[in-house]
């Protein structure tokens, strides 16, 4: 879902406009001292239906302190929706890695020794994430359930790969739309903590998945990984029916429809009504993420940084079992426990990065005379993003030296913490910078990170075989290190880049 007008993000509460005099009084009231995002004038504005006063009085907008505006909902209702969205983001990422420890069993059952294919059977699910960011919660959950059931009963590797890909296409919906829902519900000053909670499922799922999957595969076989996921998915699907609509465009259209029925007058129109054919609106919604990814240096470079660390995470997912079984002699079940280091690092990231995001934002906002900027999300990332390459160097060389198994696992704690310190600020920055089109910005980042998340792991095991785990992880660490200047560049020059490079997204 794309997002409301920047005026809504700034906390403005316009009213249903009845005549020009009331409209002028309202504009005079909100403009002098009202908080306004510094980039608000650069973003595409909703098209008005007509410039004549007779038609303008029928344009439906939010009323003063409108309780139907998601930004004005009671806290309990806001957080209910946030936790439901967060629960959905747990189950589909869980499926991305829960299967990883059982891959050796699967390859043996299907009589294949192809190393790249063994990695791809895990990462093909993530490739599906690049295809499906335009669907909705309930439909995608049902499709995800159907594809997961087929995966568990697949008679051959080709069928498993195909339906695992389609499960990924369906499973991506909460990862892209969910960030938009957070933007709909939360004002900028409270969005950092909310985004951290939303992102927890996205990263905890892939980490706890191999722990459970390792023991499941070892005790009752790899097919039961999919069967258990198929049992959990209906529960999440039922929960989604308790979600409230948060998209301002949809809510205002419903409000306009009610006014048309109440007054028996078809003239009432939502301020976001474009009058365009649905086919055109659909086409623009599909093209917009790609347009942002290729034409906006902010979206493209920050998405590249996020995508690289995300891809590195899946390199670890697809190689952990081989590393710890080969070097340390772990069983399939015990190898799953080695993912706990990533889990600890992720939780630390949520607590530290997520817990301080809003405080840092408000600190710089206060120093800027009460005016917030998207760049206020980035100063901590300039430093904390270094933890990702540090963790990779630590993990690689300690495992190469056959150090006690906890030593390389501690390195993965640093790596996961560094990954969270990239993911959370980038998501918050994109939502703040592209409020109305935040979901499209997140979708653009999801497309790129899903492609890298699917393809980078294919090189993981061959790279380790050729370079060794020490130099192999050092190569990955240098790639992560090369990304670390990006947040500094946008912290210093992001505002200038945004103001000089506006993109027509309508």
C-alpha positions as CSV (number, residue, x, y, z in Angstrom):
1,X,0.0,0.0,0.0
2,X,1.3,3.5,-0.8
3,X,1.0,6.2,1.7
4,X,-0.9,9.3,2.6
5,X,0.0,12.8,1.6
6,X,2.9,14.3,3.6
7,X,0.4,16.7,5.3
8,X,-1.0,13.7,7.1
9,X,2.4,12.5,8.1
10,X,3.1,15.9,9.6
11,X,0.1,15.5,11.8
12,X,-2.1,17.9,9.9
13,X,-5.8,17.3,10.2
14,X,-7.7,19.1,7.3
15,X,-11.5,19.0,7.2
16,X,-14.2,18.3,4.6
17,X,-14.1,21.5,2.7
18,X,-17.5,23.2,2.4
19,X,-16.7,26.6,0.9
20,X,-13.7,28.9,0.1
21,X,-14.0,31.0,3.3
22,X,-13.7,28.0,5.6
23,X,-10.9,26.7,3.5
24,X,-8.9,29.9,3.8
25,X,-9.5,30.0,7.6
26,X,-8.3,26.4,7.9
27,X,-5.2,27.0,5.7
28,X,-4.3,30.1,7.7
29,X,-4.6,28.2,10.9
30,X,-2.3,25.3,10.0
31,X,0.4,26.9,7.9
32,X,2.4,29.4,10.2
33,X,3.6,27.1,13.0
34,X,2.5,23.6,12.0
35,X,5.2,21.0,11.9
36,X,5.9,20.0,8.3
37,X,8.5,17.5,6.9
38,X,11.2,19.5,5.1
39,X,10.7,17.5,2.0
40,X,6.9,17.7,1.9
41,X,6.8,20.2,-1.0
42,X,9.0,17.9,-3.1
43,X,6.7,14.9,-2.9
44,X,3.9,14.4,-5.4
45,X,0.7,16.0,-4.3
46,X,-2.8,14.4,-4.6
47,X,-4.5,15.7,-7.7
48,X,-7.5,17.9,-7.0
49,X,-10.6,17.1,-9.0
50,X,-11.3,20.6,-10.0
51,X,-10.2,24.2,-9.3
52,X,-13.8,25.6,-9.2
53,X,-15.2,26.5,-5.8
54,X,-18.4,24.7,-6.6
55,X,-16.6,21.4,-7.1
56,X,-13.9,21.9,-4.5
57,X,-16.5,22.0,-1.7
58,X,-17.2,18.3,-2.4
59,X,-13.6,17.2,-1.9
60,X,-13.5,14.9,1.1
61,X,-10.5,15.1,3.4
62,X,-9.9,14.4,7.1
63,X,-11.9,16.4,9.6
64,X,-10.2,18.3,12.5
65,X,-9.0,15.6,14.9
66,X,-10.7,13.0,12.9
67,X,-10.9,9.7,14.8
68,X,-11.1,7.8,11.6
69,X,-7.6,9.0,10.6
70,X,-5.2,6.1,11.6
71,X,-2.7,8.7,13.0
72,X,-5.4,9.7,15.5
73,X,-6.5,6.2,16.5
74,X,-6.3,5.2,20.2
75,X,-3.0,3.7,21.1
76,X,-4.6,0.3,21.8
77,X,-6.0,0.1,18.3
78,X,-2.7,1.2,16.7
79,X,-0.6,-1.4,18.6
80,X,-3.1,-4.1,18.0
81,X,-2.7,-3.7,14.3
82,X,1.1,-3.4,14.6
83,X,1.4,-6.6,16.5
84,X,-0.8,-8.5,14.0
85,X,1.3,-7.2,11.1
86,X,4.4,-8.2,13.0
87,X,3.1,-11.7,13.7
88,X,2.5,-12.2,9.9
89,X,6.1,-11.1,9.2
90,X,7.3,-14.0,11.4
91,X,5.8,-17.0,9.7
92,X,6.9,-16.3,6.1
93,X,10.5,-15.4,6.9
94,X,10.5,-18.5,9.2
95,X,9.9,-20.6,6.1
96,X,12.9,-19.1,4.3
97,X,15.5,-20.8,6.5
98,X,13.7,-23.4,8.6
99,X,14.3,-25.9,5.8
100,X,18.1,-25.2,5.6
101,X,19.3,-28.0,8.1
102,X,17.3,-30.6,6.2
103,X,18.9,-29.9,2.8
104,X,21.5,-32.7,3.0
105,X,18.6,-35.2,3.6
106,X,16.6,-33.8,0.7
107,X,19.6,-34.0,-1.7
108,X,20.3,-37.6,-0.6
109,X,16.6,-38.5,-1.1
110,X,16.5,-37.0,-4.6
111,X,20.0,-38.4,-5.5
112,X,21.7,-35.0,-6.2
113,X,25.2,-33.9,-5.3
114,X,25.0,-30.4,-6.9
115,X,26.3,-27.9,-4.4
116,X,24.8,-24.9,-6.1
117,X,21.4,-26.6,-6.3
118,X,21.6,-27.4,-2.6
119,X,22.0,-23.7,-1.8
120,X,19.4,-22.6,-4.4
121,X,16.7,-24.8,-2.9
122,X,17.0,-22.6,0.2
123,X,17.4,-19.3,-1.5
124,X,14.9,-19.7,-4.3
125,X,12.2,-18.8,-1.7
126,X,13.9,-15.4,-1.3
127,X,13.9,-15.0,-5.1
128,X,10.2,-15.2,-4.9
129,X,10.3,-12.1,-2.6
130,X,11.4,-10.0,-5.6
131,X,8.2,-10.9,-7.5
132,X,5.3,-10.5,-5.1
133,X,5.2,-7.1,-3.4
134,X,1.9,-6.1,-4.9
135,X,-0.4,-8.5,-3.2
136,X,-2.5,-8.2,0.0
137,X,-2.3,-10.0,3.3
138,X,-5.2,-12.5,3.3
139,X,-4.9,-13.7,-0.3
140,X,-1.1,-14.1,0.0
141,X,-1.4,-16.0,3.3
142,X,-3.8,-18.5,1.6
143,X,-1.5,-18.9,-1.4
144,X,1.5,-19.3,0.9
145,X,-0.3,-22.1,2.7
146,X,-1.2,-23.9,-0.5
147,X,2.4,-23.8,-1.9
148,X,3.9,-24.9,1.4
149,X,1.7,-27.9,1.6
150,X,2.8,-28.9,-2.0
151,X,6.5,-28.4,-1.0
152,X,6.1,-30.9,1.8
153,X,4.6,-33.5,-0.5
154,X,6.8,-32.9,-3.6
155,X,7.9,-36.1,-5.3
156,X,10.9,-34.5,-7.0
157,X,13.3,-31.6,-6.7
158,X,12.0,-29.7,-9.7
159,X,8.5,-29.5,-8.2
160,X,9.9,-28.5,-4.8
161,X,11.9,-25.7,-6.3
162,X,8.9,-24.4,-8.3
163,X,6.4,-24.3,-5.4
164,X,9.0,-23.0,-3.0
165,X,9.5,-20.1,-5.4
166,X,5.8,-19.4,-5.5
167,X,5.6,-19.6,-1.7
168,X,8.2,-16.8,-1.6
169,X,6.1,-14.7,-4.0
170,X,3.1,-15.0,-1.6
171,X,5.2,-14.7,1.5
172,X,6.7,-11.3,0.7
173,X,3.5,-9.4,1.1
174,X,3.8,-8.6,4.8
175,X,7.4,-7.6,4.4
176,X,6.5,-4.8,2.0
177,X,3.0,-3.8,2.9
178,X,3.8,-4.1,6.6
179,X,6.2,-1.2,6.5
180,X,3.5,0.9,4.9
181,X,1.1,0.0,7.6
182,X,3.6,1.2,10.2
183,X,3.9,4.5,8.3
184,X,0.1,4.8,8.2
185,X,-0.3,4.3,11.9
186,X,2.7,6.0,13.5
187,X,3.9,9.6,13.4
188,X,7.6,10.2,12.7
189,X,8.5,10.7,16.3
190,X,7.2,7.2,17.3
191,X,7.9,5.3,14.2
192,X,11.4,4.1,15.0
193,X,10.4,1.8,17.9
194,X,7.3,0.6,16.0
195,X,9.5,-0.3,12.9
196,X,11.9,-2.2,15.2
197,X,9.0,-4.4,16.5
198,X,7.8,-4.9,12.9
199,X,11.2,-5.9,11.7
200,X,11.8,-8.3,14.6
201,X,9.8,-11.1,12.9
202,X,11.5,-10.4,9.6
203,X,14.9,-11.4,11.1
204,X,14.0,-13.6,14.1
205,X,12.0,-15.9,11.8
206,X,15.0,-16.8,9.6
207,X,17.2,-17.3,12.6
208,X,15.0,-19.5,14.9
209,X,13.8,-21.4,11.8
210,X,17.1,-23.5,11.4
211,X,17.1,-24.3,15.2
212,X,13.7,-25.9,15.0
213,X,14.3,-27.2,11.5
214,X,17.5,-29.0,12.5
215,X,15.8,-31.1,15.1
216,X,12.7,-31.7,13.0
217,X,14.7,-32.9,10.1
218,X,16.9,-35.1,12.2
219,X,14.1,-36.7,14.1
220,X,11.1,-37.0,11.7
221,X,12.5,-35.8,8.3
222,X,12.7,-32.7,6.2
223,X,9.1,-33.0,4.8
224,X,7.7,-32.3,8.3
225,X,9.3,-28.9,8.3
226,X,6.8,-27.9,5.6
227,X,4.0,-29.8,7.2
228,X,4.5,-27.9,10.5
229,X,4.6,-24.6,8.7
230,X,1.4,-25.6,7.0
231,X,-0.3,-26.1,10.4
232,X,1.0,-22.7,11.7
233,X,0.0,-20.7,8.6
234,X,-3.8,-21.0,9.0
235,X,-3.6,-19.5,12.5
236,X,-1.8,-16.4,11.1
237,X,-4.3,-16.2,8.3
238,X,-7.2,-16.1,10.7
239,X,-5.5,-13.4,12.8
240,X,-5.2,-11.2,9.7
241,X,-9.0,-10.8,9.5
242,X,-8.8,-8.7,12.7
243,X,-6.6,-6.1,10.9
244,X,-8.1,-2.7,10.3
245,X,-7.7,-0.8,7.1
246,X,-5.0,1.9,7.5
247,X,-4.5,3.2,4.0
248,X,-5.7,6.8,3.9
249,X,-6.7,6.6,0.2
250,X,-9.0,3.7,0.9
251,X,-10.4,5.2,4.1
252,X,-11.2,8.5,2.5
253,X,-12.9,6.8,-0.5
254,X,-15.1,4.9,1.9
255,X,-15.9,8.2,3.7
256,X,-16.8,9.9,0.4
257,X,-19.0,7.0,-0.6
258,X,-20.9,7.3,2.7
259,X,-21.4,11.0,2.1
260,X,-22.7,10.3,-1.4
261,X,-25.2,7.9,0.0
262,X,-26.2,10.1,2.9
263,X,-26.7,13.2,0.8
264,X,-27.8,11.4,-2.3
265,X,-25.3,13.4,-4.2
266,X,-22.6,11.8,-6.4
267,X,-20.4,15.0,-6.3
268,X,-18.5,14.0,-3.2
269,X,-15.0,12.7,-4.0
270,X,-12.0,11.7,-2.0
271,X,-9.0,14.1,-2.2
272,X,-7.0,11.2,-3.6
273,X,-9.5,10.2,-6.3
274,X,-7.5,10.4,-9.5
275,X,-10.3,9.6,-12.0
276,X,-7.9,7.3,-13.8
277,X,-8.9,3.9,-15.1
278,X,-8.1,1.1,-12.8
279,X,-5.8,-0.4,-15.4
280,X,-3.6,2.7,-15.4
281,X,-3.6,2.9,-11.6
282,X,-2.5,-0.8,-11.4
283,X,0.2,-0.2,-14.0
284,X,1.7,2.8,-12.1
285,X,1.6,0.8,-8.8
286,X,3.7,-1.9,-10.5
287,X,6.2,0.4,-12.2
288,X,6.7,2.8,-9.3
289,X,9.0,0.6,-7.2
290,X,11.2,0.0,-10.2
291,X,11.2,3.7,-11.1
292,X,12.3,4.5,-7.6
293,X,15.0,1.8,-7.6
294,X,16.6,3.0,-10.8
295,X,16.0,6.8,-10.7
296,X,16.4,7.7,-7.1
297,X,20.1,7.6,-5.8
298,X,18.7,7.5,-2.2
299,X,16.6,4.4,-2.8
300,X,19.1,2.6,-5.0
301,X,22.2,3.1,-2.8
302,X,20.5,2.5,0.5
303,X,18.7,-0.6,-1.0
304,X,22.1,-1.8,-2.2
305,X,23.6,-1.5,1.3
306,X,20.6,-3.3,2.9
307,X,20.5,-5.9,0.2
308,X,24.2,-6.8,0.5
309,X,24.0,-7.5,4.3
310,X,20.7,-9.4,3.8
311,X,22.4,-11.5,1.1
312,X,25.4,-12.1,3.4
313,X,22.9,-13.4,6.1
314,X,21.7,-16.0,3.6
315,X,25.2,-17.0,2.7
316,X,25.6,-17.9,6.4
317,X,22.2,-19.7,6.4
318,X,23.2,-22.0,3.5
319,X,26.7,-22.7,4.8
320,X,26.4,-22.9,8.6
321,X,25.4,-26.6,8.6
322,X,28.4,-27.6,6.4
323,X,30.8,-25.4,8.4
324,X,29.9,-26.6,11.9
325,X,29.3,-30.2,10.9
326,X,32.6,-30.3,8.9
327,X,34.9,-28.4,11.3
328,X,33.3,-29.1,14.7
329,X,31.5,-32.4,14.0
330,X,28.0,-31.1,15.0
331,X,25.0,-33.2,14.3
332,X,22.1,-31.9,12.1
333,X,20.2,-30.8,15.2
334,X,23.1,-29.3,17.0
335,X,24.1,-27.4,13.9
336,X,20.8,-25.6,14.0
337,X,21.8,-24.2,17.5
338,X,24.7,-22.3,16.0
339,X,22.1,-19.9,14.6
340,X,21.5,-18.6,18.1
341,X,24.4,-16.2,17.7
342,X,22.5,-14.5,14.9
343,X,19.4,-14.5,17.1
344,X,21.2,-12.8,20.0
345,X,22.7,-10.2,17.7
346,X,19.3,-9.5,16.1
347,X,17.6,-9.0,19.5
348,X,20.4,-6.7,20.6
349,X,19.9,-4.7,17.4
350,X,16.1,-4.4,18.0
351,X,16.7,-3.3,21.7
352,X,19.6,-0.9,21.1
353,X,19.0,0.4,17.6
354,X,15.2,0.3,17.7
355,X,15.1,1.6,21.3
356,X,17.2,4.7,20.6
357,X,15.9,5.5,17.0
358,X,13.1,7.9,18.1
359,X,15.3,9.5,20.8
360,X,18.0,10.3,18.3
361,X,15.5,11.6,15.8
362,X,13.8,13.9,18.4
363,X,17.3,15.1,19.6
364,X,18.2,16.3,16.1
365,X,14.7,17.6,15.5
366,X,14.9,19.8,18.6
367,X,18.3,21.1,17.4
368,X,16.7,21.9,14.0
369,X,14.0,24.2,15.6
370,X,11.4,21.4,15.8
371,X,11.6,20.5,12.1
372,X,12.3,16.8,11.4
373,X,14.2,15.4,8.5
374,X,14.6,11.9,7.2
375,X,18.4,12.2,7.6
376,X,18.0,12.2,11.3
377,X,17.6,8.4,11.0
378,X,21.2,7.9,9.8
379,X,23.8,9.2,12.3
380,X,23.9,6.0,14.4
381,X,24.1,3.9,11.3
382,X,27.3,5.6,10.3
383,X,29.1,3.9,13.2
384,X,27.1,0.7,13.9
385,X,27.1,-0.5,10.3
386,X,30.8,-1.3,10.9
387,X,29.8,-4.2,13.1
388,X,28.7,-6.3,10.1
389,X,32.2,-6.5,8.5
390,X,33.8,-6.9,11.9
391,X,31.6,-9.9,12.6
392,X,32.4,-11.5,9.3
393,X,36.2,-11.2,9.9
394,X,35.8,-12.6,13.4
395,X,33.6,-15.5,12.4
396,X,35.7,-16.5,9.4
397,X,39.2,-16.5,11.0
398,X,38.2,-18.0,14.3
399,X,36.5,-20.9,12.5
400,X,39.5,-21.2,10.2
401,X,41.7,-21.5,13.3
402,X,39.3,-24.2,14.8
403,X,38.8,-22.0,17.8
404,X,36.3,-23.1,20.5
405,X,32.9,-23.2,18.7
406,X,31.5,-20.3,20.8
407,X,34.2,-17.9,19.4
408,X,32.9,-17.9,15.8
409,X,29.3,-17.8,17.1
410,X,30.2,-14.6,18.9
411,X,31.4,-13.2,15.6
412,X,27.9,-13.9,14.2
413,X,26.4,-11.9,17.0
414,X,28.3,-8.8,15.8
415,X,27.3,-9.6,12.2
416,X,23.6,-9.8,13.1
417,X,23.8,-6.6,15.2
418,X,25.4,-4.8,12.3
419,X,22.7,-6.1,9.9
420,X,20.0,-4.7,12.1
421,X,21.8,-1.4,12.4
422,X,21.5,-1.2,8.6
423,X,18.0,-2.5,8.1
424,X,16.1,-0.5,10.7
425,X,17.6,3.0,9.8
426,X,17.2,2.4,6.1
427,X,13.5,1.3,6.4
428,X,12.8,4.3,8.7
429,X,14.6,6.7,6.3
430,X,12.7,5.5,3.2
431,X,9.3,5.8,5.0
432,X,10.2,9.3,6.2
433,X,11.5,10.4,2.9
434,X,8.7,9.0,0.8
435,X,5.7,9.1,3.1
436,X,2.9,8.8,0.6
437,X,4.9,6.2,-1.5
438,X,6.7,4.5,1.4
439,X,5.4,1.1,0.5
440,X,6.7,1.5,-3.0
441,X,10.1,2.6,-1.6
442,X,10.2,-0.5,0.7
443,X,9.1,-2.7,-2.3
444,X,12.0,-1.4,-4.3
445,X,14.4,-2.3,-1.5
446,X,12.8,-5.7,-1.1
447,X,13.2,-6.5,-4.8
448,X,16.9,-5.8,-4.8
449,X,17.6,-7.5,-1.4
450,X,15.6,-10.6,-2.5
451,X,17.6,-10.9,-5.7
452,X,20.9,-10.7,-3.8
453,X,19.5,-12.9,-1.0
454,X,18.7,-15.6,-3.5
455,X,21.8,-15.4,-5.7
456,X,24.7,-14.6,-3.2
457,X,24.3,-17.9,-1.3
458,X,24.9,-19.8,-4.6
459,X,28.5,-18.7,-4.4
460,X,28.9,-19.4,-0.7
461,X,30.1,-23.0,-0.6
462,X,32.2,-22.8,-3.8
463,X,33.9,-19.7,-2.4
464,X,34.7,-21.5,0.9
465,X,36.0,-24.5,-1.0
466,X,38.4,-22.3,-3.0
467,X,39.4,-19.6,-0.5
468,X,38.8,-21.3,2.8
469,X,36.4,-20.0,5.4
470,X,38.9,-17.4,6.6
471,X,39.6,-15.6,3.4
472,X,36.1,-16.4,2.1
473,X,34.5,-14.5,4.9
474,X,37.2,-11.8,4.6
475,X,36.0,-11.2,1.0
476,X,32.5,-10.8,2.3
477,X,33.7,-8.5,5.0
478,X,35.4,-6.3,2.5
479,X,32.2,-6.0,0.5
480,X,30.3,-5.0,3.6
481,X,33.0,-2.6,4.5
482,X,32.8,-0.9,1.1
483,X,29.1,-0.1,1.8
484,X,29.7,1.7,5.1
485,X,30.4,5.2,3.6
486,X,26.8,5.2,2.1
487,X,25.0,6.3,5.3
488,X,27.6,9.0,5.9
489,X,27.1,10.4,2.4
490,X,23.3,10.7,2.9
491,X,23.7,12.0,6.5
492,X,25.8,14.9,5.0
493,X,24.2,15.4,1.6
494,X,20.9,13.5,1.6
495,X,18.8,16.6,1.9
496,X,20.6,18.2,-1.1
497,X,20.2,15.1,-3.2
498,X,16.5,14.8,-2.4
499,X,15.8,18.5,-3.2
500,X,17.7,18.5,-6.5
501,X,16.5,15.1,-7.7
502,X,12.7,15.0,-7.2
503,X,11.0,12.1,-9.0
504,X,7.6,12.2,-10.6
505,X,5.9,9.1,-9.0
506,X,2.4,9.7,-10.3
